[in-house]
């Protein structure tokens, strides 16, 4: 199984950023999203497709449609500039974890 | 304070083994799995496997079978990652991350800050 993300997404401050994660075998699986600022560890921002951990702003939301999961960041701020990766627990052949390649969000 | 503190950077020769530790604090250690991931420069995250911190049972990614060992010491709330027969392809930042037992899915709500391992002759 693979998770495919766009390498880069650019958006102006105050606008909405949408980062997609496409996988041919994600039907029925949950997708989780991480933010990673340069030199820092990943931070969970959305889990189980659309749930937010405590402390994550409501501006971050997740959704699913078929084989595509989307992380939406509303009212983008300069501090949102980071790499965003999707992740899934794959049970199709054993049990393992796969990550998307990551998307660099640039705030113009 | 809830945190995972990893050991410091390592420089290894090809063929050697690495040993990275991850000390947990601020929560009940044995209620979680600990997963290990790595990230090579400019690359995405790659999963190595997990250890059940209650039983010590492990599940390794097929790619690393035979070369990876994950252990834990519950008395000091510390998890260890050993990777042997290192090559330059193993140069990466290695992360530990916890997953709550019974969470219903595998996702990671707390990460260590990473340990840089550089494999070079």
Contacts between the chains, C-beta under 8 A, distances in Angstrom:
chain1	res1	chain2	res2	distance
A	30	B	105	4.8
A	30	B	107	7.6
A	32	B	105	7.5
A	32	B	107	4.0
A	32	B	108	7.8
A	34	B	45	7.9
A	34	B	108	7.8
A	40	B	113	7.5
A	41	B	95	6.1
A	41	B	111	4.0
A	41	B	112	6.4
A	41	B	113	5.1
A	41	B	114	5.7
A	42	B	45	7.0
A	42	B	95	7.3
A	42	B	97	7.6
A	42	B	108	7.5
A	42	B	111	5.5
A	43	B	111	7.4
A	44	B	107	6.4
A	44	B	108	6.3
A	44	B	109	5.1
A	47	B	105	7.4
A	47	B	107	4.6
A	47	B	109	7.6
A	48	B	104	7.6
A	48	B	105	6.1
A	48	B	107	7.5
A	53	B	109	6.1
A	85	B	44	6.3
A	85	B	45	5.9
A	87	B	45	7.5
A	87	B	107	6.8
A	87	B	108	7.9
A	89	B	105	5.6
A	89	B	106	3.8
A	89	B	107	7.8
A	94	B	62	7.1
A	95	B	59	6.3
A	96	B	47	6.3
A	96	B	59	7.8
A	96	B	61	5.5
A	96	B	62	7.4
A	97	B	35	6.9
A	97	B	37	7.9
A	97	B	47	3.9
A	97	B	61	7.9
A	97	B	106	5.8
A	98	B	47	7.1
A	99	B	37	7.8
A	99	B	44	5.4
A	99	B	45	4.2
A	99	B	46	7.1
A	99	B	47	7.0
A	100	B	44	6.7
A	101	B	43	8.0
A	101	B	44	4.3
A	102	B	44	4.8
A	102	B	45	7.5
